[in-house]
């Protein structure tokens, strides 16, 4: 059928690992979002770049609500929607990356990151979160399958 993509079925082991990865990432996002609204509000404000044209507290509150929603989506998305959720979560991680860069450039201490080395090492984690979101939801697999299906249709 045109527009419908069916990827190669994953092996049982990879399916379990992806599910555990997706649920873990969803729980971590929901927890982080909750901490935006409660215990770590000031820490997250330190990551809002000074050039960003919005009140840091508002940014933290809105991003916290978004993280909770994305975490819940990862936890509850039905199979046919997981790849889309993966791309959205990956996009969110890309969108907040400037805050991590700003924390390094402005030498802002937060979350125990009190040296340039610690802040730089944290930057490596953000692309890993992007990859985790895409892998655990099958988004990469769906993209490859869609590309293969398009090639076959031509």
Secondary structure as UniProt FT lines:
FT   TURN            2..3
FT   HELIX           12..37
FT   TURN            38..40
FT   HELIX           41..45
FT   TURN            46..47
FT   TURN            50..51
FT   HELIX           56..76
FT   HELIX           79..81
FT   HELIX           82..105
FT   TURN            106..107
FT   TURN            111..112
FT   HELIX           116..136
FT   TURN            137..138
FT   HELIX           139..153
//
